[in-house]
Amino acid sequence: MITRQQVKMARAALGWGVRELAEKAGVTANTVSRFENGADAYGETLGRIQRALETAGIVFIPEGQPSPDGGAGVRLKAGA
């Protein structure tokens, strides 16, 4: 599952604000803000957020990839 830090990094990479992500994910801006600030979110909500970001060209990198000491992160797909 994606982390709140990854969501923040992904928005920054895309130049999106909370409202733009919320609109594209079909959730409220308050939901995105609450999740980024430490509140829990339902799996379906996180799935919507993740799909919206992936559709825009974000690739989520799990913790420990590509090296064992690497933290979770994000990157843009080539050409995104």
N, CA, C and O atoms as CSV, one atom per row, in Angstrom:
chain,resi,resn,atom,element,x,y,z
A,1,MET,N,N,0.845,-1.187,0.000
A,1,MET,CA,C,0.000,0.000,0.000
A,1,MET,C,C,0.890,1.249,0.000
A,1,MET,O,O,1.970,1.255,0.590
A,2,ILE,N,N,0.428,2.280,-0.655
A,2,ILE,CA,C,1.193,3.524,-0.739
A,2,ILE,C,C,1.209,4.243,0.613
A,2,ILE,O,O,0.331,4.046,1.453
A,3,THR,N,N,2.221,5.071,0.793
A,3,THR,CA,C,2.359,5.824,2.040
A,3,THR,C,C,1.965,7.286,1.824
A,3,THR,O,O,1.877,7.758,0.691
A,4,ARG,N,N,1.739,7.967,2.897
A,4,ARG,CA,C,1.387,9.395,2.813
A,4,ARG,C,C,2.537,10.203,2.223
A,4,ARG,O,O,2.314,11.172,1.498
A,5,GLN,N,N,3.775,9.801,2.537
A,5,GLN,CA,C,4.929,10.497,1.980
A,5,GLN,C,C,4.993,10.304,0.465
A,5,GLN,O,O,5.329,11.238,-0.263
A,6,GLN,N,N,4.677,9.110,-0.010
A,6,GLN,CA,C,4.670,8.867,-1.446
A,6,GLN,C,C,3.612,9.710,-2.149
A,6,GLN,O,O,3.848,10.210,-3.249
A,7,VAL,N,N,2.457,9.870,-1.526
A,7,VAL,CA,C,1.400,10.695,-2.125
A,7,VAL,C,C,1.876,12.138,-2.234
A,7,VAL,O,O,1.684,12.782,-3.266
A,8,LYS,N,N,2.486,12.638,-1.188
A,8,LYS,CA,C,3.009,14.009,-1.216
A,8,LYS,C,C,4.078,14.172,-2.305
A,8,LYS,O,O,4.064,15.143,-3.061
A,9,MET,N,N,5.003,13.206,-2.372
A,9,MET,CA,C,6.064,13.270,-3.376
A,9,MET,C,C,5.481,13.195,-4.785
A,9,MET,O,O,5.928,13.906,-5.685
A,10,ALA,N,N,4.487,12.337,-4.972
A,10,ALA,CA,C,3.872,12.180,-6.288
A,10,ALA,C,C,3.176,13.468,-6.713
A,10,ALA,O,O,3.299,13.894,-7.861
A,11,ARG,N,N,2.451,14.083,-5.796
A,11,ARG,CA,C,1.795,15.358,-6.133
A,11,ARG,C,C,2.826,16.403,-6.521
A,11,ARG,O,O,2.637,17.149,-7.482
A,12,ALA,N,N,3.922,16.451,-5.764
A,12,ALA,CA,C,4.982,17.431,-6.064
A,12,ALA,C,C,5.579,17.165,-7.439
A,12,ALA,O,O,5.816,18.103,-8.200
A,13,ALA,N,N,5.822,15.913,-7.763
A,13,ALA,CA,C,6.407,15.568,-9.060
A,13,ALA,C,C,5.497,15.986,-10.210
A,13,ALA,O,O,5.971,16.384,-11.274
A,14,LEU,N,N,4.200,15.893,-9.991
A,14,LEU,CA,C,3.232,16.256,-11.032
A,14,LEU,C,C,2.854,17.734,-11.006
A,14,LEU,O,O,2.240,18.237,-11.947
A,15,GLY,N,N,3.219,18.428,-9.930
A,15,GLY,CA,C,2.828,19.827,-9.785
A,15,GLY,C,C,1.353,19.975,-9.440
A,15,GLY,O,O,0.740,20.996,-9.753
A,16,TRP,N,N,0.780,18.957,-8.796
A,16,TRP,CA,C,-0.636,18.971,-8.431
A,16,TRP,C,C,-0.819,19.443,-6.995
A,16,TRP,O,O,0.002,19.164,-6.122
A,17,GLY,N,N,-1.895,20.151,-6.776
A,17,GLY,CA,C,-2.329,20.465,-5.431
A,17,GLY,C,C,-3.262,19.376,-4.920
A,17,GLY,O,O,-3.624,18.458,-5.655
A,18,VAL,N,N,-3.643,19.488,-3.664
A,18,VAL,CA,C,-4.551,18.523,-3.044
A,18,VAL,C,C,-5.872,18.463,-3.807
A,18,VAL,O,O,-6.405,17.379,-4.043
A,19,ARG,N,N,-6.392,19.604,-4.186
A,19,ARG,CA,C,-7.690,19.633,-4.880
A,19,ARG,C,C,-7.637,18.928,-6.229
A,19,ARG,O,O,-8.579,18.227,-6.598
A,20,GLU,N,N,-6.545,19.107,-6.969
A,20,GLU,CA,C,-6.440,18.461,-8.273
A,20,GLU,C,C,-6.375,16.943,-8.132
A,20,GLU,O,O,-7.032,16.217,-8.878
A,21,LEU,N,N,-5.581,16.464,-7.174
A,21,LEU,CA,C,-5.524,15.019,-6.940
A,21,LEU,C,C,-6.892,14.497,-6.521
A,21,LEU,O,O,-7.347,13.466,-7.016
A,22,ALA,N,N,-7.536,15.201,-5.623
A,22,ALA,CA,C,-8.851,14.760,-5.148
A,22,ALA,C,C,-9.840,14.646,-6.301
A,22,ALA,O,O,-10.576,13.664,-6.397
A,23,GLU,N,N,-9.856,15.640,-7.167
A,23,GLU,CA,C,-10.771,15.628,-8.307
A,23,GLU,C,C,-10.489,14.431,-9.216
A,23,GLU,O,O,-11.415,13.737,-9.636
A,24,LYS,N,N,-9.227,14.193,-9.514
A,24,LYS,CA,C,-8.861,13.109,-10.415
A,24,LYS,C,C,-9.097,11.733,-9.785
A,24,LYS,O,O,-9.347,10.758,-10.495
A,25,ALA,N,N,-9.019,11.657,-8.468
A,25,ALA,CA,C,-9.225,10.390,-7.760
A,25,ALA,C,C,-10.688,10.147,-7.391
A,25,ALA,O,O,-11.062,9.034,-7.021
A,26,GLY,N,N,-11.505,11.181,-7.491
A,26,GLY,CA,C,-12.913,11.029,-7.123
A,26,GLY,C,C,-13.136,10.963,-5.620
A,26,GLY,O,O,-14.045,10.282,-5.144
A,27,VAL,N,N,-12.294,11.681,-4.877
A,27,VAL,CA,C,-12.439,11.774,-3.423
A,27,VAL,C,C,-12.450,13.261,-3.054
A,27,VAL,O,O,-12.250,14.118,-3.914
A,28,THR,N,N,-12.680,13.558,-1.797
A,28,THR,CA,C,-12.680,14.959,-1.393
A,28,THR,C,C,-11.258,15.429,-1.083
A,28,THR,O,O,-10.391,14.635,-0.719
A,29,ALA,N,N,-11.045,16.718,-1.234
A,29,ALA,CA,C,-9.745,17.300,-0.907
A,29,ALA,C,C,-9.436,17.084,0.573
A,29,ALA,O,O,-8.280,16.879,0.945
A,30,ASN,N,N,-10.458,17.128,1.405
A,30,ASN,CA,C,-10.281,16.910,2.833
A,30,ASN,C,C,-9.747,15.500,3.104
A,30,ASN,O,O,-8.918,15.314,3.994
A,31,THR,N,N,-10.214,14.516,2.346
A,31,THR,CA,C,-9.738,13.144,2.499
A,31,THR,C,C,-8.251,13.053,2.181
A,31,THR,O,O,-7.496,12.429,2.926
A,32,VAL,N,N,-7.825,13.669,1.084
A,32,VAL,CA,C,-6.411,13.658,0.713
A,32,VAL,C,C,-5.587,14.355,1.793
A,32,VAL,O,O,-4.558,13.830,2.220
A,33,SER,N,N,-6.019,15.508,2.229
A,33,SER,CA,C,-5.289,16.255,3.258
A,33,SER,C,C,-5.184,15.473,4.553
A,33,SER,O,O,-4.117,15.407,5.163
A,34,ARG,N,N,-6.285,14.885,4.971
A,34,ARG,CA,C,-6.261,14.110,6.220
A,34,ARG,C,C,-5.288,12.939,6.113
A,34,ARG,O,O,-4.531,12.678,7.047
A,35,PHE,N,N,-5.302,12.230,4.981
A,35,PHE,CA,C,-4.386,11.106,4.815
A,35,PHE,C,C,-2.939,11.581,4.839
A,35,PHE,O,O,-2.108,10.995,5.533
A,36,GLU,N,N,-2.632,12.628,4.095
A,36,GLU,CA,C,-1.264,13.140,4.061
A,36,GLU,C,C,-0.788,13.625,5.426
A,36,GLU,O,O,0.412,13.639,5.702
A,37,ASN,N,N,-1.725,14.018,6.274
A,37,ASN,CA,C,-1.364,14.536,7.591
A,37,ASN,C,C,-1.446,13.494,8.702
A,37,ASN,O,O,-1.351,13.835,9.881
A,38,GLY,N,N,-1.624,12.214,8.330
A,38,GLY,CA,C,-1.510,11.163,9.333
A,38,GLY,C,C,-2.750,10.357,9.643
A,38,GLY,O,O,-2.661,9.373,10.378
A,39,ALA,N,N,-3.901,10.731,9.116
A,39,ALA,CA,C,-5.120,9.968,9.382
A,39,ALA,C,C,-5.156,8.721,8.503
A,39,ALA,O,O,-4.543,8.682,7.437
A,40,ASP,N,N,-5.868,7.723,8.955
A,40,ASP,CA,C,-6.036,6.511,8.166
A,40,ASP,C,C,-7.013,6.769,7.028
A,40,ASP,O,O,-7.831,7.687,7.086
A,41,ALA,N,N,-6.912,5.940,5.994
A,41,ALA,CA,C,-7.843,6.010,4.865
A,41,ALA,C,C,-8.222,4.581,4.495
A,41,ALA,O,O,-7.431,3.653,4.665
A,42,TYR,N,N,-9.437,4.416,3.989
A,42,TYR,CA,C,-9.903,3.100,3.564
A,42,TYR,C,C,-9.106,2.626,2.359
A,42,TYR,O,O,-8.613,3.429,1.567
A,43,GLY,N,N,-8.988,1.308,2.233
A,43,GLY,CA,C,-8.247,0.722,1.123
A,43,GLY,C,C,-8.746,1.172,-0.233
A,43,GLY,O,O,-7.943,1.433,-1.129
A,44,GLU,N,N,-10.058,1.270,-0.405
A,44,GLU,CA,C,-10.618,1.703,-1.692
A,44,GLU,C,C,-10.239,3.152,-1.980
A,44,GLU,O,O,-9.960,3.504,-3.126
A,45,THR,N,N,-10.228,3.979,-0.966
A,45,THR,CA,C,-9.833,5.381,-1.140
A,45,THR,C,C,-8.378,5.472,-1.573
A,45,THR,O,O,-8.044,6.214,-2.498
A,46,LEU,N,N,-7.513,4.716,-0.903
A,46,LEU,CA,C,-6.095,4.721,-1.287
A,46,LEU,C,C,-5.911,4.156,-2.684
A,46,LEU,O,O,-5.052,4.618,-3.435
A,47,GLY,N,N,-6.705,3.170,-3.033
A,47,GLY,CA,C,-6.646,2.617,-4.379
A,47,GLY,C,C,-7.001,3.651,-5.427
A,47,GLY,O,O,-6.357,3.713,-6.474
A,48,ARG,N,N,-8.015,4.464,-5.165
A,48,ARG,CA,C,-8.410,5.526,-6.096
A,48,ARG,C,C,-7.301,6.551,-6.258
A,48,ARG,O,O,-6.999,6.990,-7.368
A,49,ILE,N,N,-6.701,6.926,-5.141
A,49,ILE,CA,C,-5.611,7.901,-5.169
A,49,ILE,C,C,-4.427,7.327,-5.950
A,49,ILE,O,O,-3.846,8.004,-6.798
A,50,GLN,N,N,-4.083,6.087,-5.657
A,50,GLN,CA,C,-2.957,5.454,-6.344
A,50,GLN,C,C,-3.217,5.353,-7.844
A,50,GLN,O,O,-2.331,5.663,-8.640
A,51,ARG,N,N,-4.404,4.928,-8.241
A,51,ARG,CA,C,-4.721,4.799,-9.669
A,51,ARG,C,C,-4.659,6.144,-10.379
A,51,ARG,O,O,-4.175,6.225,-11.507
A,52,ALA,N,N,-5.143,7.199,-9.731
A,52,ALA,CA,C,-5.114,8.530,-10.343
A,52,ALA,C,C,-3.669,8.975,-10.581
A,52,ALA,O,O,-3.347,9.528,-11.633
A,53,LEU,N,N,-2.816,8.731,-9.608
A,53,LEU,CA,C,-1.421,9.129,-9.741
A,53,LEU,C,C,-0.696,8.270,-10.776
A,53,LEU,O,O,0.104,8.787,-11.556
A,54,GLU,N,N,-0.964,6.980,-10.790
A,54,GLU,CA,C,-0.331,6.102,-11.781
A,54,GLU,C,C,-0.785,6.439,-13.198
A,54,GLU,O,O,0.010,6.384,-14.136
A,55,THR,N,N,-2.045,6.784,-13.353
A,55,THR,CA,C,-2.559,7.182,-14.664
A,55,THR,C,C,-1.843,8.427,-15.177
A,55,THR,O,O,-1.653,8.596,-16.381
A,56,ALA,N,N,-1.449,9.295,-14.245
A,56,ALA,CA,C,-0.743,10.525,-14.607
A,56,ALA,C,C,0.750,10.298,-14.849
A,56,ALA,O,O,1.460,11.227,-15.236
A,57,GLY,N,N,1.235,9.065,-14.624
A,57,GLY,CA,C,2.629,8.769,-14.916
A,57,GLY,C,C,3.525,8.497,-13.729
A,57,GLY,O,O,4.743,8.408,-13.888
A,58,ILE,N,N,2.961,8.363,-12.550
A,58,ILE,CA,C,3.753,8.077,-11.361
A,58,ILE,C,C,3.987,6.572,-11.233
A,58,ILE,O,O,3.082,5.768,-11.460
A,59,VAL,N,N,5.209,6.209,-10.867
A,59,VAL,CA,C,5.550,4.826,-10.541
A,59,VAL,C,C,5.908,4.807,-9.054
A,59,VAL,O,O,6.774,5.561,-8.610
A,60,PHE,N,N,5.247,3.955,-8.298
A,60,PHE,CA,C,5.530,3.840,-6.861
A,60,PHE,C,C,6.637,2.814,-6.648
A,60,PHE,O,O,6.591,1.707,-7.185
A,61,ILE,N,N,7.627,3.201,-5.859
A,61,ILE,CA,C,8.776,2.348,-5.565
A,61,ILE,C,C,8.650,1.897,-4.115
A,61,ILE,O,O,8.672,2.723,-3.203
A,62,PRO,N,N,8.516,0.578,-3.897
A,62,PRO,CA,C,8.366,0.094,-2.521
A,62,PRO,C,C,9.670,0.221,-1.728
A,62,PRO,O,O,10.756,0.308,-2.301
A,63,GLU,N,N,9.539,0.229,-0.414
A,63,GLU,CA,C,10.707,0.277,0.457
A,63,GLU,C,C,11.601,-0.921,0.157
A,63,GLU,O,O,11.113,-2.027,-0.073
A,64,GLY,N,N,12.901,-0.697,0.160
A,64,GLY,CA,C,13.849,-1.758,-0.092
A,64,GLY,C,C,14.149,-1.993,-1.563
A,64,GLY,O,O,14.905,-2.904,-1.901
A,65,GLN,N,N,13.572,-1.191,-2.432
A,65,GLN,CA,C,13.816,-1.319,-3.871
A,65,GLN,C,C,14.469,-0.034,-4.361
A,65,GLN,O,O,14.047,1.026,-3.899
A,66,PRO,N,N,15.394,-0.026,-5.192
A,66,PRO,CA,C,16.078,-1.178,-5.767
A,66,PRO,C,C,17.184,-1.727,-4.879
A,66,PRO,O,O,17.772,-2.758,-5.205
A,67,SER,N,N,17.487,-1.054,-3.748
A,67,SER,CA,C,18.519,-1.576,-2.857
A,67,SER,C,C,17.904,-1.827,-1.483
A,67,SER,O,O,16.906,-1.193,-1.140
A,68,PRO,N,N,18.471,-2.732,-0.690
A,68,PRO,CA,C,17.889,-3.094,0.602
A,68,PRO,C,C,17.734,-1.921,1.565
A,68,PRO,O,O,16.854,-1.946,2.426
A,69,ASP,N,N,18.568,-0.903,1.437
A,69,ASP,CA,C,18.496,0.229,2.361
A,69,ASP,C,C,17.690,1.403,1.794
A,69,ASP,O,O,17.638,2.468,2.409
A,70,GLY,N,N,17.068,1.220,0.641
A,70,GLY,CA,C,16.289,2.290,0.025
A,70,GLY,C,C,14.901,2.440,0.655
A,70,GLY,O,O,14.237,1.452,0.966
A,71,GLY,N,N,14.487,3.668,0.832
A,71,GLY,CA,C,13.154,3.926,1.356
A,71,GLY,C,C,12.131,3.944,0.238
A,71,GLY,O,O,12.486,3.953,-0.940
A,72,ALA,N,N,10.864,3.950,0.609
A,72,ALA,CA,C,9.784,4.032,-0.363
A,72,ALA,C,C,9.884,5.366,-1.090
A,72,ALA,O,O,10.310,6.367,-0.514
A,73,GLY,N,N,9.486,5.372,-2.363
A,73,GLY,CA,C,9.552,6.608,-3.138
A,73,GLY,C,C,8.661,6.570,-4.353
A,73,GLY,O,O,7.812,5.690,-4.495
A,74,VAL,N,N,8.866,7.538,-5.232
A,74,VAL,CA,C,8.106,7.634,-6.481
A,74,VAL,C,C,9.033,8.116,-7.583
A,74,VAL,O,O,10.088,8.693,-7.316
A,75,ARG,N,N,8.634,7.876,-8.816
A,75,ARG,CA,C,9.322,8.466,-9.946
A,75,ARG,C,C,8.307,8.625,-11.072
A,75,ARG,O,O,7.247,7.999,-11.064
A,76,LEU,N,N,8.648,9.468,-12.037
A,76,LEU,CA,C,7.798,9.656,-13.208
A,76,LEU,C,C,8.197,8.670,-14.281
A,76,LEU,O,O,9.382,8.410,-14.491
A,77,LYS,N,N,7.206,8.123,-14.958
A,77,LYS,CA,C,7.490,7.283,-16.120
A,77,LYS,C,C,8.126,8.155,-17.194
A,77,LYS,O,O,7.844,9.349,-17.288
A,78,ALA,N,N,8.977,7.551,-17.993
A,78,ALA,CA,C,9.585,8.277,-19.105
A,78,ALA,C,C,8.508,8.831,-20.006
A,78,ALA,O,O,7.574,8.116,-20.369
A,79,GLY,N,N,8.620,10.084,-20.369
A,79,GLY,CA,C,7.654,10.721,-21.259
A,79,GLY,C,C,6.395,11.221,-20.576
A,79,GLY,O,O,5.485,11.719,-21.239
A,80,ALA,N,N,6.332,11.092,-19.257
A,80,ALA,CA,C,5.120,11.547,-18.541
A,80,ALA,C,C,5.145,13.038,-18.318
A,80,ALA,O,O,4.213,13.591,-17.734
